[in-house]
Amino acid sequence: MEVFEKLTILADAAKYDVACTSSGADRRGKAGRLGNTTSVGCCHSFTADGRCISLLKVLLSNVCAYDCSYCLNRKSNDIPRASFTPRELADLTIAFYRRNYIEGLFLSSAVVKNPDHTCELMLQTLKILREEYGFRGYIHAKAIPGADPQLIRQIGLLADRMSVNIELPSENSLKLLAPDKKKQAILQPMEQIRNGITAYKQEIVQYRHAPRFVPAGQSTQLIIGATPESDYQILKLTSAMYRKYALKRVFFSAYVPLVQSSKLPSLDTKPPLLREHRLYQADWLLRFYGFQAEEILDEKHPYFNPYLDPKCNWALQHMEQFPVEINRAPYEMLLRVPGIGVNGARRITIARRAAKLDFADLKKLRIVLKRAKYFITCKGKMMSGIGCDTAQALNGLLLNEGRKQAFTLGAQQLSLLEPTVEDAYQCLSGQL
């Protein structure tokens, strides 16, 4: 099989891992235009300084020894199979890099024979890139659960970032859909990587040339919608993994029905994209806004409000804490005001040192007043015509969301079956 044929198969097999954004489109070059786009293998990631870089996103092999029900590459599925040799993949990566197609590699693999054998093949690939070619670009490598810890460590010394996909939110779901995988086998390499990163940070303080171990941190992925766990369970698990394993990111992947099975949603089930979006919004609140999982959702309200984002929903449920005075409120409380983000809260705390702020000043500071105006005062007064009233705030926020959807989806005729404000009230109260 030609290398390009292998690339076509293995790049397509890697697209369901959402640890970075796949292009997924073909666009031929035209005379007088610059460049083209191919769906085979290229994805995008972002550096710490905000640059968008292209990565070769590919599997080493899709020949899998496991039979996970939700996975396209499971051994019982009749699909084209292919495998790169370490030499082929390393040469392909360098060829793409020299042509300025990519700036790094995102490498994963199905479980070939067993976890140790798979990790050995990945390790050989990384050694060729780093030691033979002297490649100093970005490499993200997937750790294979159940592999020997020494192999995991050697890969960590060569890769910039590693990830171990937990895939399913509970041990029961793992037993049902992925009987070959064990919870402890997934958590053990996550713990090892965490300990290795901690040790590296301590060693680099003492030794300038301490060997780098996963300097860009680790991440994981959760599949959403394949199993019956609630948003609250998923969010609690996410929060716990951030605390325990010091993860950089938890990625959420809406389950796309690809397999007909009694254990999985039917093939005509739509991917829960809104649910995935809400989880990313809540994840942002956990990482940057000082929220706890139990504040966003609880056992009485285990699912996200479909009409409002988690921050607006929390604010409407805690109107007793509002309005807040912009000129006196602590930074932590400013972060909880809808329409005020991390950068906005910083701008406010700096600007108010010089003078008391009013609504015109907030507009200049790029605060989203169409949301924030229901929850704040400036110099002891609310914006003209606005009161700190749950009904008014809810109506205003729903109107803004409606405009956003109309802008996104295009103009649509109103329907008698469209959700009403009363429906939103019922969502807030847990009746829906």
KAPE-V631774 format. One line per field, one symbol per residue. burial: # if it has 9 or more other ideal C-beta (glycine too) atoms within 8 Angstrom, else .. Layout:
burial=???
This chain:
burial=....###########.####.##.............#.#.#####.......######################..#....###.#.###.###.##....#.#########.#################..#.#.#########.#.#.####################..##.###..#...##########.#####..##.....#..##..###########..##########.##..###..######.#.#....#......##..##.#########..#.#.#..##....#.##.##.#######..#..######.#...########...######.##....#.#.###.#.###.########...##....#...#######.##....#................######....
